[in-house]
Amino acid sequence: MHLSQALSRTDDAEVQAYLHAALESAEALPPTPLVECPVCGKVGLPERIEMHDC
């Protein structure tokens, strides 16, 4: 989201090229799997489920 916003707000060609490359790299990343809390069933990112209060 931040990269897209930055891209829409710049007119500098070098910055645009850098942001396009960064967006392509981010899109190539595998999605983060969601996990379910075994106690309460809440679903979310692993690091957040690990630290939430049931």
Kinemage of the C-alpha trace (Angstrom):
@kinemage 1
@onewidth
@group {chain A} dominant
@subgroup {mainchain}
@vectorlist {calphas} color= white
{ca met a 1} P 0.000 0.000 0.000
{ca his a 2} L 2.757 2.441 0.939
{ca leu a 3} L 4.721 1.740 -2.216
{ca ser a 4} L 1.639 2.299 -4.369
{ca gln a 5} L 0.892 5.584 -2.636
{ca ala a 6} L 4.474 6.762 -3.043
{ca leu a 7} L 4.381 5.844 -6.728
{ca ser a 8} L 1.213 7.870 -7.268
{ca arg a 9} L 2.773 10.938 -5.608
{ca thr a 10} L 6.129 11.226 -7.363
{ca asp a 11} L 7.094 12.707 -10.704
{ca asp a 12} L 10.784 11.742 -10.534
{ca ala a 13} L 11.576 9.059 -13.123
{ca glu a 14} L 14.328 7.459 -11.009
{ca val a 15} L 12.039 7.207 -7.992
{ca gln a 16} L 9.262 5.733 -10.128
{ca ala a 17} L 11.628 3.080 -11.489
{ca tyr a 18} L 12.757 2.187 -7.972
{ca leu a 19} L 9.167 1.966 -6.706
{ca his a 20} L 8.082 -0.186 -9.674
{ca ala a 21} L 10.926 -2.597 -8.916
{ca ala a 22} L 10.010 -2.660 -5.230
{ca leu a 23} L 6.354 -3.388 -6.050
{ca glu a 24} L 7.319 -6.229 -8.383
{ca ser a 25} L 9.537 -7.726 -5.685
{ca ala a 26} L 6.780 -7.460 -3.098
{ca glu a 27} L 4.228 -9.070 -5.423
{ca ala a 28} L 6.609 -11.981 -6.065
{ca leu a 29} L 6.727 -12.874 -2.361
{ca pro a 30} L 4.668 -15.886 -1.313
{ca pro a 31} L 1.565 -15.082 0.729
{ca thr a 32} L 1.811 -15.425 4.486
{ca pro a 33} L -0.370 -18.332 5.595
{ca leu a 34} L -3.048 -17.654 8.168
{ca val a 35} L -3.222 -19.922 11.201
{ca glu a 36} L -5.981 -20.781 13.639
{ca cys a 37} L -5.619 -20.604 17.410
{ca pro a 38} L -6.108 -24.132 18.777
{ca val a 39} L -7.814 -22.746 21.902
{ca cys a 40} L -10.334 -20.177 20.659
{ca gly a 41} L -10.337 -20.650 16.887
{ca lys a 42} L -9.336 -17.079 16.036
{ca val a 43} L -7.592 -16.864 12.627
{ca gly a 44} L -4.740 -14.519 11.762
{ca leu a 45} L -1.053 -14.096 11.036
{ca pro a 46} L 1.138 -16.574 12.941
{ca glu a 47} L 2.991 -13.919 14.963
{ca arg a 48} L -0.266 -12.271 16.040
{ca ile a 49} L -2.075 -15.491 16.930
{ca glu a 50} L 0.956 -16.539 18.951
{ca met a 51} L 0.695 -13.391 21.105
{ca his a 52} L -3.094 -12.798 21.354
{ca asp a 53} L -5.214 -13.264 24.459
{ca cys a 54} L -7.981 -15.825 24.076
